[in-house]
Amino acid sequence: MSYIELIVVLSIFSIMSAVVLFDYNSFGARITIKNLANDIALKIVQAEKQSAAGNLPLPAQQQFLIDNGLANWAPSYGVSFNLGVDNKKFAYFADLLNDNVCDATCSTNNSGGDYTNTFSLAKNTRILEINLFMEGDPNPILINNLDITFTRSKPGATFAKDGAKVTGVLYAEIKILSDKSVTAVVSIKVYSSGRIQVD
């Protein structure tokens, strides 16, 4: 092997290494955001499964149901997003009042109301936006807060914004952003039928 051939081979190797290292940051950001989107989607699936299975809430919440004459409670669980309060967190809740929203009485303690467990997103990630797609309308509606609930007695997902149930929703889209050195966006789509898709 001549000296010139050696220089050519080392040059090609250096260029390939630079390309691989440059793309690694982008690849890492995409993997991180995709994993986070899958984790959020799994919480939505958990809400769907818990309601379908008829799981009862924690013992303190069962007592709340009895004390408030809600013994005929239909198992209902959901997730809540509120970008106006915090775009780096979302809540998983038991809808004890069966009103399809994470109520103002949402609490992380056992004192009553809708029981909530809050989850924080990974560092350098946030919920970018939430869109509702309505039946017969191709244009999305941009919203700041969204509650998605599943109730045993009702098939599919129920959507609520600003504390009120919304009808005619085809699907909701939650966009997650990774704003590390390389930006990546992943969408979670929750259809009214209960289907959940990560793009």
N, C-alpha and C positions, 0 to 999 in steps of 0.2 A: 504494500500500500504506500502510495507516495504522500508527500507532505500536503499537496493540494487536495487530494482525495480525503485526507484526514480532516482538513479545515472545512471542506464541504459537508462531510458527515456531521461534524460538531455543530456547524451552523444550522443544519436542518434540525438536529436534536434540540438546540437552543430555542429555535422558533416554535417547535412543537411543544416544548415545556412551557414557554411563555403563554401560548394559547390555552393550554390545559389549566395553568394556574389562574389566568384571567377569568376563565369560565367557571372556576371552582366557586368563587364568591357568589355568582349568579345561581349556580346549582345549589349551593348551601342555603341561600335565601328561599329558593323555590321549595326545597325539601322541608325546611322549617315551617313555612306558611301552610304547606299541604298537610303536614302532620297536625298543626293547630286546627285547621279546618276539619280534619277528620275527628279530632277530639271533641269539637263542638257538635259535629253531626252525631257522634256517638251519644252525647247527652240528650239530644233530641230523640234519638232512637230509644234511649232508656226511658224517657217520659212516655213514649208511645207504648213500649212494652209493659211498663208498670201499670198504666191505665187499662190496657187490654187484659192483663193478668188479674186485675182486681186487687192489687196490693194495697193494704191499709197503710196509712202514714205511721209516724212514730207514736208510741203510747200516749205521750202528752197531747198530741194532736187528735188522737182518738177520743181522749177525754174532752177536748175542746168541742168536738162534734156532738158528743152526748150532752154536754152542758148547754149547748146552744140549740138543741132540738134538731140537729142535723144527722140523726142516726141513719137516715136513708141516703147518705152521701154516696154519689156515684164516683168511683175512683177516677181522679182527674189530676194529671201532672203536666207540667210544661216548662218552657224556658222563656226568659224575659231579657230583652235587650233595651237599654235606654241610653242613647248616645248623648242626650242632653245632660245626663248626670255623669256618666263615665264611659268612654268609648274603649276602655281597656278591660272591662268586666262584663259578665253576664250572670244571670241567676237561674238556678234550677229550683222549681217550687212545686209543692203539693197545693192544688187549688181547692182548699177546704170549703170555700163558699160556692163552688161550682158556677162562678160567674165569668169564667174564661179569661180573667186578668189576674196579674200579680198585684193584689190590692195594696192600697196605701198602708194597710195593717201588716204588710209583709214584714217578717221578723226573722232574725237569725237565732232567736231564743225559743223557748218552749212555752211562751206565755199565751199563744193563740194567734189567730189570723192565719194567713197563708204562710206556711213554713218555707223559708228560703235558704238555699245554700249558694253562696256567691263564689264564682271562679274568676281568677285573674288570668289575662292573656300573657303570653311570654314576652320578655323584654324586646323592645323594638318592633312590636306588632300592635295593631289596633283594629277596631271595626271601622272600616272606611265609610260605609253607607248601608242603608237598608232600603230596599225597593219592594213595593207591592205591584204585582201584575194582575190586573182585573180581567175578567172574562170579556172578550170582545173588544179589548183596548190594547193595542200594541205598545203604548207608551207607559213606562213605569211611573209609579207615584213614589216620590222620595219622602221617607218618614224618619222621625227621630227615635221613636220607641215602638217596640213590637213585642207582643206576647203570643206565643204559640202553645196551645194546649191540646191535649188529647184526653177524651173522656170515654169511659167504658161504654156508656149508652149511646154514643154518637160515633159513627165511622169517620175516619179521616181527621185532619187537623182543623182547628178553629183558630182564627187570627183576630187579634184585637190591637188597636192603636189608640193612644190617648185615653185608655181606660174603657173603651167601648168596642164591642164586637163588630167586625167588618164582614159583610157578606159579599159574595160574588168574586172572591179572590181565587185566581187560578193558581198562583204560587207566590211565595215570598223569597227574595234573594238577599242574602247577607254577604257583603263583600269584606274580606279580611285582607289587611295590608301589612306587608313587612317592609319597614322603611329603614333597613340596614343600608350598607353602602350600595347595595343593589336592590331596587324596588321590585316586589312581586305581589300580585293580587290573585286571590282565590275566591271563588263564589260558592256559597252553600245555598242550594235551592230546596225549599220545602213546599211540596205540592199539597193542595187541599185534600187529595186522596190519601195523603200520608207518606207518599214516596219522598225520599231524601236523596239528593244528588250533590256531589262535590265536583266542581269543574276547576 
